[in-house]
Amino acid sequence: MEHSLEHTMSLLTRTPAALDALLRGLPETWTFRNEGENTMSAFDVVGHLIHAERTNWMPRANMVLQSGETQAFEAFDRWGHLQEIQGKSLGQLLDEFARARSESLDELRALNLRPEDLARRGRHPVLGAVTLSELLAAWAAHDLTHLHQISRIMAHQYREAVGPYSAYLGVLKCAGHSSP
Amino acid sequence: MEHSLEHTMSLLTRTPAALDALLRGLPETWTFRNEGENTMSAFDVVGHLIHAERTNWMPRANMVLQSGETQAFEAFDRWGHLQEIQGKSLGQLLDEFARARSESLDELRALNLRPEDLARRGRHPVLGAVTLSELLAAWAAHDLTHLHQISRIMAHQYREAVGPYSAYLGVLKCAGHSSP
């Protein structure tokens, strides 16, 4: 399946409401526990999504359009969510994520991107040349990576409670594949 | 984290709305595609969750309470969702899942389970003795396994579109860990 801006936007639009429906009001044992040292809780992941929204996706899309490959994107701080979550409740973070995403999508829509814009290249500080199309597809897949991670973090809390059923629960065998 | 009936129910309550927020109205390229031969689409997974709701969780919980270990649970048909999805739209399946889950939770609440009930054992046809507590914890973790799977199936559709970003997207490296 090739990248489609319409498909990307339809997914990006839904993620905040999906996380809200899953996480808001859950007991903190589901949302504040992580998978061990140097790993994230579901609460942390929502903070990370907010941080990426503010510093990664649309800022980099704008850089592709304005500077092309002449200037590399600023490095993304994978632990930058620590400043986003300080002193906040999960409900506040879910509200912030929904607001930040909605603003990003307004900004993206206002660009009225044409196919030739999507083929333009920027420069990622590690990956090198990336097209705007790849950046926008990665934004959607990044939402899915973190939904995948949240379901794994939460299932991890029940790894002993399920007893012999662990044999059938693939999510308990997931090693994470990436950090964070 | 030990099993808590309250925590299990709080998660089970949220899954239908989370899937609804994520999937309803998405372009079919996200929801009807799978990961290759003999794999499920997101649409199939919702059918599987309905099938498990009708034939697996509460029916087995009732068997533990009524028959203990004397009689093994009926085998679960992992492809039984095929009969659930025939001729239906994703919207219909999401409605059905929400209704079936709500009925299951009403039934579970009405049992007024005490700690000693949760320790009672039934007999799984493959896994052998399982406690009611393990069965109920597995029900919640099963929701999470399929949320994990849906996010992976959907990300798979963008595996080429993301270009070099695939290096950073853990969900694209997930091998699935279990079938289906």
Contacts between the chains, C-beta under 8 A, distances in Angstrom:
chain1	res1	chain2	res2	distance
A	1	B	29	5.6
A	1	B	33	6.9
A	1	B	157	4.5
A	1	B	158	6.8
A	1	B	160	7.8
A	1	B	161	6.9
A	2	B	160	7.6
A	2	B	161	6.2
A	3	B	158	7.0
A	3	B	161	3.7
A	4	B	27	7.7
A	4	B	29	7.5
A	6	B	27	7.1
A	7	B	27	5.2
A	7	B	29	6.0
A	7	B	30	6.5
A	10	B	25	7.6
A	10	B	26	5.6
A	10	B	27	5.8
A	10	B	30	7.5
A	11	B	26	6.8
A	11	B	30	6.5
A	11	B	154	7.4
A	14	B	21	6.0
A	14	B	22	5.5
A	14	B	23	7.8
A	14	B	26	6.9
A	15	B	22	7.5
A	17	B	21	3.9
A	17	B	22	7.9
A	18	B	18	5.3
A	18	B	19	7.8
A	18	B	21	4.2
A	18	B	22	3.8
A	19	B	18	7.8
A	20	B	21	7.2
A	21	B	14	6.0
A	21	B	17	3.9
A	21	B	18	4.2
A	21	B	20	7.2
A	21	B	21	4.7
A	22	B	14	5.5
A	22	B	15	7.5
A	22	B	17	7.9
A	22	B	18	3.8
A	22	B	147	7.7
A	23	B	14	7.8
A	25	B	10	7.6
A	26	B	10	5.6
A	26	B	11	6.8
A	26	B	14	6.9
A	27	B	4	7.8
A	27	B	6	7.1
A	27	B	7	5.2
A	27	B	10	5.8
A	29	B	1	5.6
A	29	B	4	7.5
A	29	B	7	6.0
A	30	B	7	6.6
A	30	B	10	7.5
A	30	B	11	6.5
A	33	B	1	6.8
A	124	B	164	7.3
A	127	B	164	4.2
A	127	B	165	6.7
A	127	B	167	6.7
A	127	B	168	7.8
A	128	B	164	6.9
A	130	B	163	6.0
A	130	B	164	5.9
A	130	B	165	6.8
A	131	B	163	6.7
A	133	B	161	7.1
A	133	B	163	7.9
A	134	B	161	7.0
A	134	B	162	5.7
A	134	B	163	3.6
A	134	B	164	6.9
A	134	B	165	5.9
A	135	B	165	7.5
A	137	B	158	5.0
A	137	B	161	3.8
A	137	B	162	4.7
A	137	B	163	7.6
A	137	B	165	7.5
A	138	B	162	4.5
A	138	B	163	7.8
A	138	B	165	3.6
A	138	B	168	7.6
A	138	B	169	6.8
A	140	B	158	6.3
A	141	B	155	4.9
A	141	B	158	4.9
A	141	B	161	8.0
A	141	B	162	5.2
A	141	B	165	7.2
A	141	B	169	5.0
A	141	B	171	6.9
A	141	B	172	7.0
A	142	B	168	8.0
A	142	B	169	6.6
A	144	B	151	4.5
A	144	B	152	7.6
A	144	B	154	5.5
A	144	B	155	4.1
A	144	B	171	5.4
A	145	B	151	7.6
A	145	B	155	6.7
A	145	B	169	5.0
A	145	B	170	5.3
A	145	B	171	4.2
A	145	B	172	7.8
A	147	B	22	7.7
A	147	B	147	6.8
A	147	B	151	4.1
A	148	B	148	5.6
A	148	B	151	4.1
A	148	B	152	5.9
A	148	B	155	7.2
A	148	B	170	7.0
A	148	B	171	4.3
A	148	B	174	6.7
A	149	B	170	7.1
A	149	B	171	8.0
A	151	B	144	4.5
A	151	B	145	7.6
A	151	B	147	4.1
A	151	B	148	4.1
A	151	B	151	6.9
A	152	B	144	7.6
A	152	B	148	5.9
A	154	B	11	7.4
A	154	B	144	5.5
A	155	B	141	4.9
A	155	B	144	4.1
A	155	B	145	6.7
A	155	B	148	7.3
A	157	B	1	4.5
A	158	B	1	6.9
A	158	B	3	7.1
A	158	B	137	5.0
A	158	B	140	6.3
A	158	B	141	4.9
A	160	B	1	7.8
A	160	B	2	7.6
A	161	B	1	6.9
A	161	B	2	6.2
A	161	B	3	3.7
A	161	B	133	7.1
A	161	B	134	7.0
A	161	B	137	3.8
A	161	B	141	8.0
A	162	B	134	5.8
A	162	B	137	4.7
A	162	B	138	4.5
A	162	B	141	5.2
A	163	B	130	6.0
A	163	B	131	6.7
A	163	B	133	8.0
A	163	B	134	3.6
A	163	B	137	7.6
A	163	B	138	7.8
A	164	B	124	7.3
A	164	B	127	4.2
A	164	B	128	6.9
A	164	B	130	5.9
A	164	B	134	6.9
A	165	B	127	6.8
A	165	B	130	6.8
A	165	B	134	5.9
A	165	B	135	7.5
A	165	B	137	7.5
A	165	B	138	3.6
A	165	B	141	7.2
A	167	B	127	6.7
A	168	B	127	7.9
A	168	B	138	7.6
A	168	B	142	8.0
A	168	B	178	6.6
A	169	B	138	6.8
A	169	B	141	5.1
A	169	B	142	6.6
A	169	B	145	5.0
A	169	B	178	7.1
A	170	B	145	5.3
A	170	B	148	7.1
A	170	B	149	7.1
A	170	B	176	6.3
A	170	B	177	3.5
A	170	B	178	3.1
A	171	B	141	6.9
A	171	B	144	5.4
A	171	B	145	4.2
A	171	B	148	4.3
A	171	B	149	8.0
A	171	B	177	7.2
A	172	B	141	7.0
A	172	B	145	7.8
A	173	B	177	4.1
A	173	B	178	7.0
A	174	B	148	6.7
A	174	B	174	6.2
A	174	B	177	5.8
A	176	B	170	6.2
A	177	B	170	3.5
A	177	B	171	7.2
A	177	B	173	4.0
A	177	B	174	5.7
A	178	B	168	6.6
A	178	B	169	7.1
A	178	B	170	3.1
A	178	B	173	7.0
